[in-house]
Amino acid sequence: MFILIGIIILLLIYLSYALFNPEKF
């Protein structure tokens, strides 16, 4: 359960980073 929550949080951080740095993707 906690592992799934951690994965979701990491995905949200990765997506937000990609939105703020679109030139790297």
Contacts in CASP RR format, 6 or more apart in sequence:
PFRMAT RR
TARGET T0000
AUTHOR 0000-0000-0000
METHOD contacts of the structure
MODEL  1
MFILIGIIILLLIYLSYALFNPEKF
18 24 0 8 1.000
18 25 0 8 1.000
END
